[in-house]
Amino acid sequence: MSLKCKIDVLAALKTAGYSTYKIRKEKLFGESTLTRLRAGEFQSLEVVNQLCALLNCQPGDIMEYIDDNK
């Protein structure tokens, strides 16, 4: 089982007014989290919760389930 980003999360954050500089400055996410988001991966449900709060969206709007067995 794998959950992947179905949108470019960093681009969506930038559109919402959160540049990577602002994210680092306000300590919204750490560097390792930003690296994983660039790769389209989620680190934890806390990250998903924070993203949904910042983007005013639901988890299904930003991620999708990928079956690893196929």
mmCIF file as gemmi writes it, N, C-alpha and C atoms, coordinates in Angstrom:
data_model
loop_
_atom_site.group_PDB
_atom_site.id
_atom_site.type_symbol
_atom_site.label_atom_id
_atom_site.label_alt_id
_atom_site.label_comp_id
_atom_site.label_asym_id
_atom_site.label_entity_id
_atom_site.label_seq_id
_atom_site.pdbx_PDB_ins_code
_atom_site.Cartn_x
_atom_site.Cartn_y
_atom_site.Cartn_z
_atom_site.occupancy
_atom_site.B_iso_or_equiv
_atom_site.pdbx_formal_charge
_atom_site.auth_seq_id
_atom_site.auth_asym_id
_atom_site.pdbx_PDB_model_num
ATOM 1 N N . MET Axp A 1 ? 0.841 -1.169 0 1 0 ? 1 A 1
ATOM 2 C CA . MET Axp A 1 ? 0 0 0 1 0 ? 1 A 1
ATOM 3 C C . MET Axp A 1 ? 0.891 1.238 0 1 0 ? 1 A 1
ATOM 4 N N . SER Axp A 2 ? 0.473 2.202 -0.76 1 0 ? 2 A 1
ATOM 5 C CA . SER Axp A 2 ? 1.25 3.42 -0.839 1 0 ? 2 A 1
ATOM 6 C C . SER Axp A 2 ? 0.329 4.605 -1.114 1 0 ? 2 A 1
ATOM 7 N N . LEU Axp A 3 ? 0.549 5.677 -0.397 1 0 ? 3 A 1
ATOM 8 C CA . LEU Axp A 3 ? -0.183 6.909 -0.633 1 0 ? 3 A 1
ATOM 9 C C . LEU Axp A 3 ? 0.761 7.893 -1.308 1 0 ? 3 A 1
ATOM 10 N N . LYS Axp A 4 ? 0.327 8.454 -2.403 1 0 ? 4 A 1
ATOM 11 C CA . LYS Axp A 4 ? 1.136 9.388 -3.166 1 0 ? 4 A 1
ATOM 12 C C . LYS Axp A 4 ? 0.367 10.682 -3.379 1 0 ? 4 A 1
ATOM 13 N N . CYS Axp A 5 ? 1.102 11.753 -3.604 1 0 ? 5 A 1
ATOM 14 C CA . CYS Axp A 5 ? 0.483 13.045 -3.934 1 0 ? 5 A 1
ATOM 15 C C . CYS Axp A 5 ? -0.136 12.96 -5.323 1 0 ? 5 A 1
ATOM 16 N N . LYS Axp A 6 ? -1.339 13.464 -5.461 1 0 ? 6 A 1
ATOM 17 C CA . LYS Axp A 6 ? -1.933 13.52 -6.791 1 0 ? 6 A 1
ATOM 18 C C . LYS Axp A 6 ? -1.894 14.931 -7.361 1 0 ? 6 A 1
ATOM 19 N N . ILE Axp A 7 ? -1.394 15.883 -6.57 1 0 ? 7 A 1
ATOM 20 C CA . ILE Axp A 7 ? -1.172 17.239 -7.052 1 0 ? 7 A 1
ATOM 21 C C . ILE Axp A 7 ? 0.251 17.647 -6.675 1 0 ? 7 A 1
ATOM 22 N N . ASP Axp A 8 ? 0.736 18.704 -7.248 1 0 ? 8 A 1
ATOM 23 C CA . ASP Axp A 8 ? 2.017 19.262 -6.845 1 0 ? 8 A 1
ATOM 24 C C . ASP Axp A 8 ? 1.761 20.087 -5.59 1 0 ? 8 A 1
ATOM 25 N N . VAL Axp A 9 ? 2.026 19.5 -4.452 1 0 ? 9 A 1
ATOM 26 C CA . VAL Axp A 9 ? 1.691 20.116 -3.168 1 0 ? 9 A 1
ATOM 27 C C . VAL Axp A 9 ? 2.444 21.428 -2.964 1 0 ? 9 A 1
ATOM 28 N N . LEU Axp A 10 ? 3.716 21.455 -3.325 1 0 ? 10 A 1
ATOM 29 C CA . LEU Axp A 10 ? 4.491 22.682 -3.13 1 0 ? 10 A 1
ATOM 30 C C . LEU Axp A 10 ? 3.969 23.811 -4.011 1 0 ? 10 A 1
ATOM 31 N N . ALA Axp A 11 ? 3.537 23.499 -5.226 1 0 ? 11 A 1
ATOM 32 C CA . ALA Axp A 11 ? 2.946 24.52 -6.102 1 0 ? 11 A 1
ATOM 33 C C . ALA Axp A 11 ? 1.628 25.02 -5.515 1 0 ? 11 A 1
ATOM 34 N N . ALA Axp A 12 ? 0.835 24.104 -4.958 1 0 ? 12 A 1
ATOM 35 C CA . ALA Axp A 12 ? -0.434 24.493 -4.348 1 0 ? 12 A 1
ATOM 36 C C . ALA Axp A 12 ? -0.192 25.376 -3.119 1 0 ? 12 A 1
ATOM 37 N N . LEU Axp A 13 ? 0.826 25.04 -2.34 1 0 ? 13 A 1
ATOM 38 C CA . LEU Axp A 13 ? 1.168 25.861 -1.18 1 0 ? 13 A 1
ATOM 39 C C . LEU Axp A 13 ? 1.628 27.258 -1.623 1 0 ? 13 A 1
ATOM 40 N N . LYS Axp A 14 ? 2.424 27.3 -2.686 1 0 ? 14 A 1
ATOM 41 C CA . LYS Axp A 14 ? 2.894 28.593 -3.19 1 0 ? 14 A 1
ATOM 42 C C . LYS Axp A 14 ? 1.724 29.448 -3.662 1 0 ? 14 A 1
ATOM 43 N N . THR Axp A 15 ? 0.763 28.825 -4.34 1 0 ? 15 A 1
ATOM 44 C CA . THR Axp A 15 ? -0.432 29.538 -4.792 1 0 ? 15 A 1
ATOM 45 C C . THR Axp A 15 ? -1.221 30.079 -3.596 1 0 ? 15 A 1
ATOM 46 N N . ALA Axp A 16 ? -1.211 29.315 -2.495 1 0 ? 16 A 1
ATOM 47 C CA . ALA Axp A 16 ? -1.924 29.731 -1.285 1 0 ? 16 A 1
ATOM 48 C C . ALA Axp A 16 ? -1.125 30.74 -0.453 1 0 ? 16 A 1
ATOM 49 N N . GLY Axp A 17 ? 0.068 31.116 -0.942 1 0 ? 17 A 1
ATOM 50 C CA . GLY Axp A 17 ? 0.853 32.134 -0.24 1 0 ? 17 A 1
ATOM 51 C C . GLY Axp A 17 ? 1.944 31.591 0.654 1 0 ? 17 A 1
ATOM 52 N N . TYR Axp A 18 ? 2.272 30.316 0.52 1 0 ? 18 A 1
ATOM 53 C CA . TYR Axp A 18 ? 3.298 29.695 1.349 1 0 ? 18 A 1
ATOM 54 C C . TYR Axp A 18 ? 4.481 29.263 0.486 1 0 ? 18 A 1
ATOM 55 N N . SER Axp A 19 ? 5.464 30.145 0.335 1 0 ? 19 A 1
ATOM 56 C CA . SER Axp A 19 ? 6.691 29.784 -0.385 1 0 ? 19 A 1
ATOM 57 C C . SER Axp A 19 ? 7.515 28.864 0.508 1 0 ? 19 A 1
ATOM 58 N N . THR Axp A 20 ? 8.497 28.192 -0.072 1 0 ? 20 A 1
ATOM 59 C CA . THR Axp A 20 ? 9.341 27.32 0.751 1 0 ? 20 A 1
ATOM 60 C C . THR Axp A 20 ? 10.103 28.155 1.784 1 0 ? 20 A 1
ATOM 61 N N . TYR Axp A 21 ? 10.443 29.4 1.45 1 0 ? 21 A 1
ATOM 62 C CA . TYR Axp A 21 ? 11.092 30.283 2.417 1 0 ? 21 A 1
ATOM 63 C C . TYR Axp A 21 ? 10.171 30.535 3.616 1 0 ? 21 A 1
ATOM 64 N N . LYS Axp A 22 ? 8.92 30.853 3.341 1 0 ? 22 A 1
ATOM 65 C CA . LYS Axp A 22 ? 7.962 31.125 4.417 1 0 ? 22 A 1
ATOM 66 C C . LYS Axp A 22 ? 7.703 29.863 5.245 1 0 ? 22 A 1
ATOM 67 N N . ILE Axp A 23 ? 7.637 28.714 4.58 1 0 ? 23 A 1
ATOM 68 C CA . ILE Axp A 23 ? 7.429 27.444 5.286 1 0 ? 23 A 1
ATOM 69 C C . ILE Axp A 23 ? 8.578 27.18 6.256 1 0 ? 23 A 1
ATOM 70 N N . ARG Axp A 24 ? 9.811 27.413 5.791 1 0 ? 24 A 1
ATOM 71 C CA . ARG Axp A 24 ? 10.973 27.218 6.661 1 0 ? 24 A 1
ATOM 72 C C . ARG Axp A 24 ? 10.997 28.255 7.788 1 0 ? 24 A 1
ATOM 73 N N . LYS Axp A 25 ? 10.757 29.52 7.431 1 0 ? 25 A 1
ATOM 74 C CA . LYS Axp A 25 ? 10.827 30.607 8.41 1 0 ? 25 A 1
ATOM 75 C C . LYS Axp A 25 ? 9.804 30.419 9.526 1 0 ? 25 A 1
ATOM 76 N N . GLU Axp A 26 ? 8.573 30.022 9.165 1 0 ? 26 A 1
ATOM 77 C CA . GLU Axp A 26 ? 7.515 29.826 10.154 1 0 ? 26 A 1
ATOM 78 C C . GLU Axp A 26 ? 7.538 28.426 10.761 1 0 ? 26 A 1
ATOM 79 N N . LYS Axp A 27 ? 8.499 27.606 10.331 1 0 ? 27 A 1
ATOM 80 C CA . LYS Axp A 27 ? 8.682 26.24 10.822 1 0 ? 27 A 1
ATOM 81 C C . LYS Axp A 27 ? 7.413 25.403 10.702 1 0 ? 27 A 1
ATOM 82 N N . LEU Axp A 28 ? 6.768 25.529 9.524 1 0 ? 28 A 1
ATOM 83 C CA . LEU Axp A 28 ? 5.563 24.742 9.262 1 0 ? 28 A 1
ATOM 84 C C . LEU Axp A 28 ? 5.92 23.288 8.96 1 0 ? 28 A 1
ATOM 85 N N . PHE Axp A 29 ? 6.994 23.084 8.199 1 0 ? 29 A 1
ATOM 86 C CA . PHE Axp A 29 ? 7.504 21.757 7.872 1 0 ? 29 A 1
ATOM 87 C C . PHE Axp A 29 ? 9.019 21.794 7.927 1 0 ? 29 A 1
ATOM 88 N N . GLY Axp A 30 ? 9.615 20.66 8.282 1 0 ? 30 A 1
ATOM 89 C CA . GLY Axp A 30 ? 11.065 20.539 8.282 1 0 ? 30 A 1
ATOM 90 C C . GLY Axp A 30 ? 11.59 20.265 6.881 1 0 ? 30 A 1
ATOM 91 N N . GLU Axp A 31 ? 12.896 20.313 6.74 1 0 ? 31 A 1
ATOM 92 C CA . GLU Axp A 31 ? 13.526 20.096 5.436 1 0 ? 31 A 1
ATOM 93 C C . GLU Axp A 31 ? 13.27 18.681 4.92 1 0 ? 31 A 1
ATOM 94 N N . SER Axp A 32 ? 13.284 17.689 5.8 1 0 ? 32 A 1
ATOM 95 C CA . SER Axp A 32 ? 13.035 16.308 5.353 1 0 ? 32 A 1
ATOM 96 C C . SER Axp A 32 ? 11.61 16.152 4.833 1 0 ? 32 A 1
ATOM 97 N N . THR Axp A 33 ? 10.667 16.836 5.451 1 0 ? 33 A 1
ATOM 98 C CA . THR Axp A 33 ? 9.277 16.794 4.982 1 0 ? 33 A 1
ATOM 99 C C . THR Axp A 33 ? 9.157 17.455 3.621 1 0 ? 33 A 1
ATOM 100 N N . LEU Axp A 34 ? 9.82 18.59 3.434 1 0 ? 34 A 1
ATOM 101 C CA . LEU Axp A 34 ? 9.796 19.264 2.139 1 0 ? 34 A 1
ATOM 102 C C . LEU Axp A 34 ? 10.408 18.375 1.048 1 0 ? 34 A 1
ATOM 103 N N . THR Axp A 35 ? 11.475 17.68 1.383 1 0 ? 35 A 1
ATOM 104 C CA . THR Axp A 35 ? 12.108 16.768 0.428 1 0 ? 35 A 1
ATOM 105 C C . THR Axp A 35 ? 11.15 15.65 0.032 1 0 ? 35 A 1
ATOM 106 N N . ARG Axp A 36 ? 10.443 15.091 0.989 1 0 ? 36 A 1
ATOM 107 C CA . ARG Axp A 36 ? 9.474 14.034 0.686 1 0 ? 36 A 1
ATOM 108 C C . ARG Axp A 36 ? 8.309 14.561 -0.143 1 0 ? 36 A 1
ATOM 109 N N . LEU Axp A 37 ? 7.856 15.76 0.161 1 0 ? 37 A 1
ATOM 110 C CA . LEU Axp A 37 ? 6.758 16.348 -0.613 1 0 ? 37 A 1
ATOM 111 C C . LEU Axp A 37 ? 7.188 16.594 -2.056 1 0 ? 37 A 1
ATOM 112 N N . ARG Axp A 38 ? 8.439 16.995 -2.259 1 0 ? 38 A 1
ATOM 113 C CA . ARG Axp A 38 ? 8.957 17.171 -3.623 1 0 ? 38 A 1
ATOM 114 C C . ARG Axp A 38 ? 8.923 15.854 -4.393 1 0 ? 38 A 1
ATOM 115 N N . ALA Axp A 39 ? 9.139 14.75 -3.662 1 0 ? 39 A 1
ATOM 116 C CA . ALA Axp A 39 ? 9.127 13.414 -4.278 1 0 ? 39 A 1
ATOM 117 C C . ALA Axp A 39 ? 7.718 12.843 -4.386 1 0 ? 39 A 1
ATOM 118 N N . GLY Axp A 40 ? 6.714 13.569 -3.875 1 0 ? 40 A 1
ATOM 119 C CA . GLY Axp A 40 ? 5.339 13.097 -3.957 1 0 ? 40 A 1
ATOM 120 C C . GLY Axp A 40 ? 4.953 12.11 -2.876 1 0 ? 40 A 1
ATOM 121 N N . GLU Axp A 41 ? 5.664 12.137 -1.761 1 0 ? 41 A 1
ATOM 122 C CA . GLU Axp A 41 ? 5.409 11.207 -0.668 1 0 ? 41 A 1
ATOM 123 C C . GLU Axp A 41 ? 4.958 11.961 0.58 1 0 ? 41 A 1
ATOM 124 N N . PHE Axp A 42 ? 4.24 11.247 1.446 1 0 ? 42 A 1
ATOM 125 C CA . PHE Axp A 42 ? 3.804 11.809 2.712 1 0 ? 42 A 1
ATOM 126 C C . PHE Axp A 42 ? 4.57 11.141 3.837 1 0 ? 42 A 1
ATOM 127 N N . GLN Axp A 43 ? 4.974 11.922 4.821 1 0 ? 43 A 1
ATOM 128 C CA . GLN Axp A 43 ? 5.756 11.409 5.933 1 0 ? 43 A 1
ATOM 129 C C . GLN Axp A 43 ? 4.865 10.873 7.048 1 0 ? 43 A 1
ATOM 130 N N . SER Axp A 44 ? 3.754 11.56 7.302 1 0 ? 44 A 1
ATOM 131 C CA . SER Axp A 44 ? 2.875 11.151 8.389 1 0 ? 44 A 1
ATOM 132 C C . SER Axp A 44 ? 1.495 11.776 8.206 1 0 ? 44 A 1
ATOM 133 N N . LEU Axp A 45 ? 0.557 11.328 9.031 1 0 ? 45 A 1
ATOM 134 C CA . LEU Axp A 45 ? -0.773 11.923 8.989 1 0 ? 45 A 1
ATOM 135 C C . LEU Axp A 45 ? -0.763 13.353 9.525 1 0 ? 45 A 1
ATOM 136 N N . GLU Axp A 46 ? 0.194 13.663 10.387 1 0 ? 46 A 1
ATOM 137 C CA . GLU Axp A 46 ? 0.321 15.045 10.858 1 0 ? 46 A 1
ATOM 138 C C . GLU Axp A 46 ? 0.618 15.99 9.7 1 0 ? 46 A 1
ATOM 139 N N . VAL Axp A 47 ? 1.446 15.539 8.769 1 0 ? 47 A 1
ATOM 140 C CA . VAL Axp A 47 ? 1.76 16.343 7.584 1 0 ? 47 A 1
ATOM 141 C C . VAL Axp A 47 ? 0.503 16.531 6.743 1 0 ? 47 A 1
ATOM 142 N N . VAL Axp A 48 ? -0.255 15.457 6.552 1 0 ? 48 A 1
ATOM 143 C CA . VAL Axp A 48 ? -1.5 15.547 5.783 1 0 ? 48 A 1
ATOM 144 C C . VAL Axp A 48 ? -2.467 16.513 6.466 1 0 ? 48 A 1
ATOM 145 N N . ASN Axp A 49 ? -2.587 16.421 7.782 1 0 ? 49 A 1
ATOM 146 C CA . ASN Axp A 49 ? -3.458 17.34 8.529 1 0 ? 49 A 1
ATOM 147 C C . ASN Axp A 49 ? -3.027 18.788 8.333 1 0 ? 49 A 1
ATOM 148 N N . GLN Axp A 50 ? -1.733 19.041 8.451 1 0 ? 50 A 1
ATOM 149 C CA . GLN Axp A 50 ? -1.219 20.405 8.295 1 0 ? 50 A 1
ATOM 150 C C . GLN Axp A 50 ? -1.445 20.915 6.875 1 0 ? 50 A 1
ATOM 151 N N . LEU Axp A 51 ? -1.213 20.057 5.876 1 0 ? 51 A 1
ATOM 152 C CA . LEU Axp A 51 ? -1.437 20.451 4.479 1 0 ? 51 A 1
ATOM 153 C C . LEU Axp A 51 ? -2.898 20.799 4.237 1 0 ? 51 A 1
ATOM 154 N N . CYS Axp A 52 ? -3.801 19.968 4.749 1 0 ? 52 A 1
ATOM 155 C CA . CYS Axp A 52 ? -5.229 20.222 4.57 1 0 ? 52 A 1
ATOM 156 C C . CYS Axp A 52 ? -5.64 21.536 5.232 1 0 ? 52 A 1
ATOM 157 N N . ALA Axp A 53 ? -5.055 21.838 6.386 1 0 ? 53 A 1
ATOM 158 C CA . ALA Axp A 53 ? -5.368 23.094 7.061 1 0 ? 53 A 1
ATOM 159 C C . ALA Axp A 53 ? -4.853 24.287 6.261 1 0 ? 53 A 1
ATOM 160 N N . LEU Axp A 54 ? -3.631 24.187 5.749 1 0 ? 54 A 1
ATOM 161 C CA . LEU Axp A 54 ? -3.049 25.291 4.995 1 0 ? 54 A 1
ATOM 162 C C . LEU Axp A 54 ? -3.73 25.512 3.652 1 0 ? 54 A 1
ATOM 163 N N . LEU Axp A 55 ? -4.124 24.398 2.999 1 0 ? 55 A 1
ATOM 164 C CA . LEU Axp A 55 ? -4.726 24.487 1.667 1 0 ? 55 A 1
ATOM 165 C C . LEU Axp A 55 ? -6.249 24.527 1.698 1 0 ? 55 A 1
ATOM 166 N N . ASN Axp A 56 ? -6.825 24.389 2.897 1 0 ? 56 A 1
ATOM 167 C CA . ASN Axp A 56 ? -8.281 24.367 3.05 1 0 ? 56 A 1
ATOM 168 C C . ASN Axp A 56 ? -8.914 23.329 2.119 1 0 ? 56 A 1
ATOM 169 N N . CYS Axp A 57 ? -8.468 22.066 2.292 1 0 ? 57 A 1
ATOM 170 C CA . CYS Axp A 57 ? -8.944 20.99 1.43 1 0 ? 57 A 1
ATOM 171 C C . CYS Axp A 57 ? -9.118 19.71 2.246 1 0 ? 57 A 1
ATOM 172 N N . GLN Axp A 58 ? -9.573 18.656 1.588 1 0 ? 58 A 1
ATOM 173 C CA . GLN Axp A 58 ? -9.732 17.344 2.193 1 0 ? 58 A 1
ATOM 174 C C . GLN Axp A 58 ? -8.554 16.456 1.778 1 0 ? 58 A 1
ATOM 175 N N . PRO Axp A 59 ? -8.223 15.424 2.562 1 0 ? 59 A 1
ATOM 176 C CA . PRO Axp A 59 ? -7.102 14.55 2.21 1 0 ? 59 A 1
ATOM 177 C C . PRO Axp A 59 ? -7.203 13.955 0.802 1 0 ? 59 A 1
ATOM 178 N N . GLY Axp A 60 ? -8.404 13.597 0.382 1 0 ? 60 A 1
ATOM 179 C CA . GLY Axp A 60 ? -8.592 13.032 -0.951 1 0 ? 60 A 1
ATOM 180 C C . GLY Axp A 60 ? -8.294 14.005 -2.076 1 0 ? 60 A 1
ATOM 181 N N . ASP Axp A 61 ? -8.239 15.299 -1.748 1 0 ? 61 A 1
ATOM 182 C CA . ASP Axp A 61 ? -7.907 16.304 -2.758 1 0 ? 61 A 1
ATOM 183 C C . ASP Axp A 61 ? -6.417 16.329 -3.073 1 0 ? 61 A 1
ATOM 184 N N . ILE Axp A 62 ? -5.595 15.847 -2.148 1 0 ? 62 A 1
ATOM 185 C CA . ILE Axp A 62 ? -4.147 15.943 -2.338 1 0 ? 62 A 1
ATOM 186 C C . ILE Axp A 62 ? -3.43 14.604 -2.446 1 0 ? 62 A 1
ATOM 187 N N . MET Axp A 63 ? -4.108 13.495 -2.092 1 0 ? 63 A 1
ATOM 188 C CA . MET Axp A 63 ? -3.414 12.199 -2.151 1 0 ? 63 A 1
ATOM 189 C C . MET Axp A 63 ? -4.306 11.123 -2.73 1 0 ? 63 A 1
ATOM 190 N N . GLU Axp A 64 ? -3.634 10.058 -3.209 1 0 ? 64 A 1
ATOM 191 C CA . GLU Axp A 64 ? -4.346 8.915 -3.764 1 0 ? 64 A 1
ATOM 192 C C . GLU Axp A 64 ? -3.642 7.633 -3.357 1 0 ? 64 A 1
ATOM 193 N N . TYR Axp A 65 ? -4.401 6.555 -3.342 1 0 ? 65 A 1
ATOM 194 C CA . TYR Axp A 65 ? -3.88 5.24 -2.992 1 0 ? 65 A 1
ATOM 195 C C . TYR Axp A 65 ? -3.332 4.57 -4.255 1 0 ? 65 A 1
ATOM 196 N N . ILE Axp A 66 ? -2.117 4.031 -4.17 1 0 ? 66 A 1
ATOM 197 C CA . ILE Axp A 66 ? -1.499 3.294 -5.266 1 0 ? 66 A 1
ATOM 198 C C . ILE Axp A 66 ? -1.266 1.874 -4.782 1 0 ? 66 A 1
ATOM 199 N N . ASP Axp A 67 ? -1.812 0.899 -5.509 1 0 ? 67 A 1
ATOM 200 C CA . ASP Axp A 67 ? -1.632 -0.506 -5.152 1 0 ? 67 A 1
ATOM 201 C C . ASP Axp A 67 ? -0.242 -0.962 -5.587 1 0 ? 67 A 1
ATOM 202 N N . ASP Axp A 68 ? 0.61 -1.306 -4.635 1 0 ? 68 A 1
ATOM 203 C CA . ASP Axp A 68 ? 1.977 -1.722 -4.927 1 0 ? 68 A 1
ATOM 204 C C . ASP Axp A 68 ? 2.059 -3.118 -5.532 1 0 ? 68 A 1
ATOM 205 N N . ASN Axp A 69 ? 0.991 -3.9 -5.424 1 0 ? 69 A 1
ATOM 206 C CA . ASN Axp A 69 ? 1.012 -5.277 -5.906 1 0 ? 69 A 1
ATOM 207 C C . ASN Axp A 69 ? 0.813 -5.401 -7.412 1 0 ? 69 A 1
ATOM 208 N N . LYS Axp A 70 ? 0.508 -4.311 -8.074 1 0 ? 70 A 1
ATOM 209 C CA . LYS Axp A 70 ? 0.284 -4.38 -9.528 1 0 ? 70 A 1
ATOM 210 C C . LYS Axp A 70 ? 1.542 -4.101 -10.291 1 0 ? 70 A 1
